[in-house]
Amino acid sequence: MLEPRVSVVLPLFGDHRATQVLPRVCRAWLAQDVPCEIVIGVGPDTEVPDLPDDRIRLVFADQGPSAAGPLRNLAAAAARGSTFYLGDADIVPLGTDYLTRALELGRDRVVIQPWLYRLVDRSGTRDDLVLENPVSAASATSTRAPMAACNPSDRSGSCGRAATA
């Protein structure tokens, strides 16, 4: 197995409907044009679907509350990639070159969820989405998370504002 350049770090906990779409989410990440691994921090008493790929690793929390932050930290501690992508178990990247574009965009900055689709919402899971590359970051619609970039050394207060193309 190639050493992963990126570790996709996901939390999974409780009876969240993300468990229903997790196999699809993992397939989307593993189809990226950048070698990656998926490390999933799993909360106590969480059922995990079958994920038969050695690039997917599960790290189980022994006890305590199940929350996204601590589970991401647990998974990140076991990650091997030189770059981390902190995501959610119900969000898929948009296009197979997502990681290439995110790494290019992020060079010396933190990138916050550009070009993604959430597969779970209040009405249930979504299987009707066509996952295509965006024409540009400015073409994002309400079904995609906004793109924002932050430079950790930037003290101007612009961190978190949507980037413009």
Accessible surface in RSA format (square Angstrom, percent):
REM  Atomic radii and reference values for relative SASA: ProtOr
REM  Chains: A
REM  Algorithm: Lee & Richards
REM  Probe-radius: 1.40
REM  Slices: 20
REM RES _ NUM      All-atoms   Total-Side   Main-Chain    Non-polar    All polar
REM                ABS   REL    ABS   REL    ABS   REL    ABS   REL    ABS   REL
RES MET A   1   133.02  68.9  43.64  28.9  89.38 212.8  58.48  49.7  74.54  98.8
RES LEU A   2   135.11  75.2 121.65  87.0  13.46  33.8 125.24  88.0   9.87  26.6
RES GLU A   3   122.36  70.3 104.56  79.1  17.80  42.4  59.08 114.3  63.28  51.7
RES PRO A   4     7.19   5.2   1.77   1.6   5.41  19.7   2.41   2.0   4.77  29.7
RES ARG A   5   123.04  51.7 117.72  60.0   5.31  12.7  35.61  48.7  87.43  53.0
RES VAL A   6     1.22   0.8   1.22   1.1   0.00   0.0   1.22   1.1   0.00   0.0
RES SER A   7     0.00   0.0   0.00   0.0   0.00   0.0   0.00   0.0   0.00   0.0
RES VAL A   8     0.00   0.0   0.00   0.0   0.00   0.0   0.00   0.0   0.00   0.0
RES VAL A   9     0.00   0.0   0.00   0.0   0.00   0.0   0.00   0.0   0.00   0.0
RES LEU A  10     0.28   0.2   0.28   0.2   0.00   0.0   0.28   0.2   0.00   0.0
RES PRO A  11     6.33   4.6   2.93   2.7   3.40  12.3   2.93   2.4   3.40  21.1
RES LEU A  12     2.16   1.2   0.59   0.4   1.58   4.0   2.16   1.5   0.00   0.0
RES PHE A  13    60.28  30.2  59.09  36.6   1.19   3.1  59.09  35.8   1.19   3.4
RES GLY A  14    34.82  42.9   0.00   N/A  34.82  42.9  31.43  86.3   3.39   7.6
RES ASP A  15   143.17 100.3 116.56 116.0  26.61  62.9  48.62 114.4  94.55  94.3
RES HIS A  16    76.35  41.7  66.33  46.1  10.02  25.6  47.10  48.5  29.26  34.0
RES ARG A  17    88.07  37.0  85.19  43.4   2.87   6.8  31.94  43.7  56.12  34.0
RES ALA A  18     4.19   3.8   4.19   6.5   0.00   0.0   4.19   5.9   0.00   0.0
RES THR A  19    28.86  20.5  25.47  25.8   3.39   8.1   8.86  11.9  20.00  30.2
RES GLN A  20   117.62  65.8  85.12  62.2  32.50  77.4  42.42  90.3  75.21  57.0
RES VAL A  21     6.93   4.6   5.43   4.9   1.50   3.6   6.93   6.0   0.00   0.0
RES LEU A  22     0.00   0.0   0.00   0.0   0.00   0.0   0.00   0.0   0.00   0.0
RES PRO A  23    35.33  25.7  33.52  30.6   1.81   6.6  34.68  28.6   0.65   4.1
RES ARG A  24    55.57  23.3  54.68  27.9   0.89   2.1  29.75  40.7  25.82  15.6
RES VAL A  25     0.00   0.0   0.00   0.0   0.00   0.0   0.00   0.0   0.00   0.0
RES CYS A  26     2.14   1.6   2.14   2.4   0.00   0.0   2.14   5.4   0.00   0.0
RES ARG A  27   150.79  63.3 144.71  73.8   6.08  14.5  75.04 102.6  75.75  45.9
RES ALA A  28    20.01  18.4   9.74  15.0  10.27  23.4  18.46  26.0   1.55   4.1
RES TRP A  29     1.50   0.6   1.49   0.7   0.01   0.0   1.34   0.7   0.16   0.3
RES LEU A  30    25.10  14.0  10.80   7.7  14.30  36.0  11.48   8.1  13.62  36.7
RES ALA A  31    56.99  52.4  33.45  51.6  23.54  53.5  45.08  63.5  11.90  31.5
RES GLN A  32    17.28   9.7   1.29   0.9  16.00  38.1   0.16   0.3  17.12  13.0
RES ASP A  33    86.29  60.4  48.99  48.8  37.30  88.2  42.97 101.1  43.32  43.2
RES VAL A  34    10.15   6.7   7.99   7.2   2.16   5.2   8.81   7.7   1.34   3.6
RES PRO A  35    56.86  41.4  44.19  40.3  12.67  46.0  56.00  46.2   0.85   5.3
RES CYS A  36    10.34   7.8   1.83   2.0   8.51  20.0   0.00   0.0  10.34  11.1
RES GLU A  37     0.82   0.5   0.82   0.6   0.00   0.0   0.82   1.6   0.00   0.0
RES ILE A  38     0.00   0.0   0.00   0.0   0.00   0.0   0.00   0.0   0.00   0.0
RES VAL A  39     0.00   0.0   0.00   0.0   0.00   0.0   0.00   0.0   0.00   0.0
RES ILE A  40     0.00   0.0   0.00   0.0   0.00   0.0   0.00   0.0   0.00   0.0
RES GLY A  41     0.00   0.0   0.00   N/A   0.00   0.0   0.00   0.0   0.00   0.0
RES VAL A  42     0.28   0.2   0.20   0.2   0.08   0.2   0.20   0.2   0.08   0.2
RES GLY A  43     1.93   2.4   0.00   N/A   1.93   2.4   0.00   0.0   1.93   4.3
RES PRO A  44    35.34  25.8  21.78  19.9  13.56  49.3  28.59  23.6   6.75  42.0
RES ASP A  45   151.05 105.8 106.78 106.3  44.27 104.7  44.38 104.5 106.66 106.4
RES THR A  46    16.16  11.5   0.00   0.0  16.16  38.5   0.76   1.0  15.39  23.3
RES GLU A  47   151.64  87.1 143.36 108.5   8.28  19.7  60.76 117.5  90.88  74.2
RES VAL A  48    41.75  27.5  10.80   9.8  30.95  74.6  11.50  10.0  30.26  82.1
RES PRO A  49    38.54  28.1  22.07  20.1  16.47  59.9  34.32  28.3   4.23  26.3
RES ASP A  50   119.11  83.4  96.04  95.6  23.07  54.6  45.37 106.8  73.74  73.5
RES LEU A  51    26.02  14.5   5.67   4.1  20.34  51.1   7.14   5.0  18.88  50.8
RES PRO A  52   118.29  86.2  80.91  73.8  37.38 135.9  95.34  78.7  22.95 142.7
RES ASP A  53    44.20  31.0  28.80  28.7  15.39  36.4  16.27  38.3  27.93  27.9
RES ASP A  54   110.44  77.4  87.73  87.3  22.71  53.7  47.53 111.9  62.91  62.7
RES ARG A  55    83.35  35.0  82.84  42.2   0.51   1.2  21.30  29.1  62.05  37.6
RES ILE A  56    20.51  11.7   5.72   4.3  14.79  35.6   5.72   4.1  14.79  40.1
RES ARG A  57    63.33  26.6  59.80  30.5   3.54   8.4  40.23  55.0  23.11  14.0
RES LEU A  58    64.13  35.7  38.25  27.4  25.88  65.1  38.25  26.9  25.88  69.6
RES VAL A  59    30.85  20.3  27.76  25.1   3.09   7.5  30.85  26.8   0.00   0.0
RES PHE A  60   115.09  57.6  98.13  60.8  16.97  44.1  98.13  59.5  16.97  48.6
RES ALA A  61    21.86  20.1  12.08  18.6   9.77  22.2  15.22  21.4   6.64  17.6
RES ASP A  62   138.82  97.2 104.42 103.9  34.41  81.4  33.18  78.1 105.64 105.4
RES GLN A  63   150.98  84.4 133.34  97.4  17.64  42.0  39.69  84.5 111.29  84.4
RES GLY A  64    45.16  55.7   0.00   N/A  45.16  55.7  27.59  75.7  17.57  39.4
RES PRO A  65   120.90  88.1 100.42  91.5  20.48  74.4 111.96  92.4   8.94  55.5
RES SER A  66    40.62  34.3  16.58  22.1  24.04  55.4  11.45  24.4  29.17  40.9
RES ALA A  67    40.90  37.6  38.67  59.7   2.23   5.1  40.90  57.6   0.00   0.0
RES ALA A  68    29.37  27.0  25.87  39.9   3.51   8.0  25.87  36.4   3.51   9.3
RES GLY A  69    35.16  43.4   0.00   N/A  35.16  43.4  29.17  80.1   5.99  13.4
RES PRO A  70    76.90  56.0  68.94  62.8   7.96  28.9  71.53  59.1   5.36  33.3
RES LEU A  71     4.47   2.5   4.47   3.2   0.00   0.0   4.47   3.1   0.00   0.0
RES ARG A  72    48.68  20.4  48.45  24.7   0.23   0.5  10.74  14.7  37.93  23.0
RES ASN A  73   105.92  73.0  98.81  95.5   7.11  17.1  25.56  61.5  80.36  77.7
RES LEU A  74    59.89  33.4  53.07  38.0   6.82  17.1  58.61  41.2   1.27   3.4
RES ALA A  75     0.00   0.0   0.00   0.0   0.00   0.0   0.00   0.0   0.00   0.0
RES ALA A  76    21.57  19.8  16.38  25.3   5.19  11.8  16.69  23.5   4.88  12.9
RES ALA A  77    93.77  86.2  49.41  76.2  44.37 100.9  62.72  88.3  31.06  82.3
RES ALA A  78    32.07  29.5  17.31  26.7  14.76  33.6  27.43  38.6   4.64  12.3
RES ALA A  79    20.31  18.7   0.00   0.0  20.31  46.2   0.00   0.0  20.31  53.8
RES ARG A  80   103.28  43.4  78.05  39.8  25.23  60.1  52.40  71.6  50.87  30.8
RES GLY A  81    10.96  13.5   0.00   N/A  10.96  13.5   0.01   0.0  10.95  24.5
RES SER A  82   102.95  87.0  59.08  78.8  43.88 101.1  58.01 123.5  44.94  63.0
RES THR A  83    51.09  36.3  46.65  47.3   4.45  10.6  32.89  44.2  18.20  27.5
RES PHE A  84    92.66  46.4  67.28  41.7  25.37  66.0  67.28  40.8  25.37  72.6
RES TYR A  85    21.38  10.0  20.01  11.4   1.37   3.6  21.15  15.9   0.23   0.3
RES LEU A  86    94.28  52.5  78.71  56.3  15.57  39.1  78.71  55.3  15.57  41.9
RES GLY A  87     2.24   2.8   0.00   N/A   2.24   2.8   2.24   6.1   0.00   0.0
RES ASP A  88    28.03  19.6  27.45  27.3   0.59   1.4   6.57  15.5  21.46  21.4
RES ALA A  89     3.88   3.6   1.46   2.3   2.42   5.5   1.46   2.1   2.42   6.4
RES ASP A  90     3.83   2.7   3.69   3.7   0.14   0.3   0.01   0.0   3.82   3.8
RES ILE A  91     6.76   3.8   6.13   4.6   0.64   1.5   6.13   4.4   0.64   1.7
RES VAL A  92     0.00   0.0   0.00   0.0   0.00   0.0   0.00   0.0   0.00   0.0
RES PRO A  93     2.82   2.1   0.17   0.2   2.65   9.6   0.17   0.1   2.65  16.5
RES LEU A  94     0.00   0.0   0.00   0.0   0.00   0.0   0.00   0.0   0.00   0.0
RES GLY A  95    13.76  17.0   0.00   N/A  13.76  17.0  11.19  30.7   2.57   5.8
RES THR A  96    81.42  57.9  79.31  80.4   2.11   5.0  49.47  66.4  31.95  48.3
RES ASP A  97    40.20  28.2  40.12  39.9   0.09   0.2  15.03  35.4  25.17  25.1
RES TYR A  98     0.05   0.0   0.05   0.0   0.00   0.0   0.00   0.0   0.05   0.1
RES LEU A  99     3.31   1.8   3.31   2.4   0.00   0.0   3.31   2.3   0.00   0.0
RES THR A 100    56.28  40.0  53.18  53.9   3.10   7.4  49.62  66.7   6.66  10.1
RES ARG A 101    49.03  20.6  45.20  23.0   3.82   9.1  45.52  62.2   3.50   2.1
RES ALA A 102    11.26  10.4   8.47  13.1   2.79   6.3   8.99  12.7   2.27   6.0
RES LEU A 103    36.85  20.5  26.26  18.8  10.59  26.6  29.75  20.9   7.10  19.1
RES GLU A 104   106.51  61.1  95.54  72.3  10.97  26.1  21.99  42.5  84.52  69.0
RES LEU A 105    42.87  23.9  33.42  23.9   9.45  23.7  40.29  28.3   2.58   6.9
RES GLY A 106     7.94   9.8   0.00   N/A   7.94   9.8   6.28  17.2   1.66   3.7
RES ARG A 107   194.39  81.6 152.66  77.8  41.73  99.4  67.84  92.7 126.55  76.7
RES ASP A 108   105.29  73.8  85.19  84.8  20.10  47.5  49.85 117.3  55.44  55.3
RES ARG A 109    94.41  39.6  76.23  38.9  18.18  43.3  16.10  22.0  78.31  47.5
RES VAL A 110    79.97  52.6  75.50  68.3   4.48  10.8  79.97  69.5   0.00   0.0
RES VAL A 111    31.86  21.0  11.35  10.3  20.51  49.4  11.35   9.9  20.51  55.6
RES ILE A 112    78.39  44.6  75.56  56.3   2.83   6.8  78.36  56.4   0.04   0.1
RES GLN A 113    39.55  22.1  38.84  28.4   0.71   1.7  10.01  21.3  29.53  22.4
RES PRO A 114     0.11   0.1   0.11   0.1   0.00   0.0   0.11   0.1   0.00   0.0
RES TRP A 115    23.00   9.2  20.80  10.1   2.20   5.2  20.90  11.1   2.10   3.4
RES LEU A 116     1.55   0.9   0.85   0.6   0.70   1.8   0.85   0.6   0.70   1.9
RES TYR A 117    15.67   7.3  15.58   8.9   0.09   0.2   1.10   0.8  14.58  18.0
RES ARG A 118   113.26  47.6 104.44  53.2   8.82  21.0  42.63  58.3  70.64  42.8
RES LEU A 119     0.00   0.0   0.00   0.0   0.00   0.0   0.00   0.0   0.00   0.0
RES VAL A 120     8.99   5.9   6.98   6.3   2.01   4.8   6.98   6.1   2.01   5.5
RES ASP A 121    59.39  41.6  49.52  49.3   9.87  23.3  38.86  91.5  20.53  20.5
RES ARG A 122   237.90  99.9 211.24 107.7  26.65  63.5  87.92 120.2 149.98  90.9
RES SER A 123   108.95  92.1  65.41  87.3  43.54 100.3  57.99 123.5  50.95  71.4
RES GLY A 124    13.18  16.3   0.00   N/A  13.18  16.3  13.18  36.2   0.00   0.0
RES THR A 125    48.34  34.4  21.03  21.3  27.31  65.1   0.75   1.0  47.59  71.9
RES ARG A 126    62.96  26.4  60.12  30.6   2.84   6.8  14.11  19.3  48.85  29.6
RES ASP A 127   113.28  79.4  86.78  86.4  26.50  62.7  34.70  81.7  78.59  78.4
RES ASP A 128   108.30  75.9  76.37  76.0  31.93  75.5  51.42 121.0  56.87  56.7
RES LEU A 129    27.41  15.3  15.31  11.0  12.11  30.4  16.81  11.8  10.60  28.5
RES VAL A 130   102.59  67.5  89.04  80.6  13.55  32.7  92.72  80.6   9.86  26.8
RES LEU A 131    56.61  31.5  29.47  21.1  27.14  68.2  29.47  20.7  27.14  73.0
RES GLU A 132   109.24  62.7 104.46  79.0   4.78  11.4  38.02  73.5  71.22  58.1
RES ASN A 133    78.67  54.3  58.19  56.2  20.48  49.3  19.03  45.8  59.65  57.7
RES PRO A 134    19.32  14.1   2.55   2.3  16.77  61.0   4.59   3.8  14.73  91.5
RES VAL A 135   146.48  96.4 113.47 102.7  33.01  79.6 120.45 104.7  26.02  70.6
RES SER A 136    46.95  39.7  37.55  50.1   9.40  21.7  35.94  76.5  11.01  15.4
RES ALA A 137    20.57  18.9   7.38  11.4  13.19  30.0   8.04  11.3  12.54  33.2
RES ALA A 138    77.69  71.4  40.50  62.5  37.19  84.6  52.03  73.3  25.66  68.0
RES SER A 139    43.84  37.0  25.95  34.6  17.89  41.2  36.61  78.0   7.23  10.1
RES ALA A 140    44.87  41.3  21.47  33.1  23.41  53.3  21.76  30.6  23.11  61.2
RES THR A 141    76.72  54.6  63.65  64.5  13.07  31.2  68.76  92.4   7.97  12.0
RES SER A 142   119.81 101.2  76.21 101.7  43.60 100.4  58.01 123.5  61.80  86.6
RES THR A 143    60.57  43.1  44.34  45.0  16.23  38.7  47.26  63.5  13.31  20.1
RES ARG A 144    41.82  17.6  31.36  16.0  10.47  24.9   2.02   2.8  39.81  24.1
RES ALA A 145    29.91  27.5  18.61  28.7  11.30  25.7  24.76  34.9   5.15  13.7
RES PRO A 146    97.04  70.7  88.18  80.4   8.86  32.2  94.06  77.7   2.98  18.5
RES MET A 147    18.57   9.6  14.22   9.4   4.35  10.4  14.17  12.0   4.41   5.8
RES ALA A 148     7.82   7.2   7.82  12.1   0.00   0.0   7.82  11.0   0.00   0.0
RES ALA A 149    18.90  17.4   4.02   6.2  14.88  33.8   4.02   5.7  14.88  39.4
RES CYS A 150     8.96   6.8   7.14   8.0   1.81   4.3   7.75  19.6   1.21   1.3
RES ASN A 151    47.29  32.6  41.88  40.5   5.41  13.0   6.87  16.5  40.42  39.1
RES PRO A 152    84.33  61.5  62.91  57.3  21.43  77.9  75.41  62.3   8.92  55.5
RES SER A 153    86.94  73.5  66.02  88.1  20.92  48.2  50.81 108.2  36.13  50.6
RES ASP A 154    55.91  39.2  37.19  37.0  18.71  44.3  17.56  41.3  38.35  38.2
RES ARG A 155   207.02  86.9 171.27  87.3  35.75  85.1  79.99 109.3 127.03  77.0
RES SER A 156    83.83  70.8  42.28  56.4  41.55  95.7  52.04 110.8  31.79  44.5
RES GLY A 157    52.28  64.5   0.00   N/A  52.28  64.5  37.29 102.3  14.98  33.6
RES SER A 158    42.49  35.9  39.20  52.3   3.29   7.6  26.47  56.4  16.02  22.4
RES CYS A 159    72.26  54.7  48.95  54.6  23.30  54.8  22.82  57.8  49.44  53.3
RES GLY A 160    45.14  55.7   0.00   N/A  45.14  55.7  21.13  58.0  24.01  53.8
RES ARG A 161   157.96  66.3 147.26  75.1  10.70  25.5  63.47  86.7  94.49  57.3
RES ALA A 162    67.41  62.0  45.00  69.5  22.41  51.0  45.71  64.4  21.70  57.5
RES ALA A 163    40.07  36.8  17.68  27.3  22.39  50.9  26.72  37.6  13.35  35.4
RES THR A 164   130.79  93.0 101.42 102.8  29.37  70.0  72.71  97.7  58.08  87.8
RES ALA A 165    93.93  86.4  19.89  30.7  74.04 168.4  56.13  79.0  37.79 100.1
END  Absolute sums over single chains surface
CHAIN  1 A     8973.9       6692.2       2281.8       4886.8       4087.1
END  Absolute sums over all chains
TOTAL          8973.9       6692.2       2281.8       4886.8       4087.1
